[in-house]
């Protein structure tokens, strides 16, 4: 013969474990009759870590600006032109490292701080 209290305890324990699952979130909703009910919603995993990609892009632009400010525009452009004449990985690198507006603005800001060789 099963113990009723033990069965109820197991049910309550399962409910607590389901609510404390990190992949789920509990939202309180008010029903039509005014009763507040906990509704469990699953958390969706993000497909792309947007913050991480934006941070990496910002760091990349800052690095390009730093190199642009150190080398100067003429030397930087001549090195990019050399890369453009290479094989396909070099052409891709030249495309990514090409001086765009953000790189020039960053370099202009950094040239005030950095000593020029």
RAQUI-V502476 format. One record per backbone hydrogen bond with DSSP energy under -1.0 kcal/mol. CO is the residue of the C=O (numbers start at 1). NH is the residue of the N-H. Records with the same first field share a line. If there is no record, write none. Layout:
CO: NH + NH
//
This chain:
3: 7
4: 8
5: 9
6: 10
7: 11
8: 12
9: 13
10: 14
11: 15
12: 16
13: 17
14: 18
15: 19
16: 20
21: 24
23: 43
25: 41
27: 39
29: 37
31: 34
35: 31
37: 29
39: 27
41: 25
48: 50
49: 53
50: 54
51: 55
52: 56
53: 57
54: 58
55: 59
56: 60
57: 61
58: 62
59: 63
60: 64
61: 65
62: 66
63: 67
64: 68
65: 69
66: 70
67: 71
68: 72
72: 76
73: 77
74: 78
75: 79
76: 80
77: 81
78: 82
79: 83
80: 84
83: 86
87: 91
88: 92
89: 93
90: 94
91: 95
92: 96
93: 97
100: 104
101: 105
102: 106
103: 107
104: 108
105: 109
106: 110
107: 111
110: 114
//
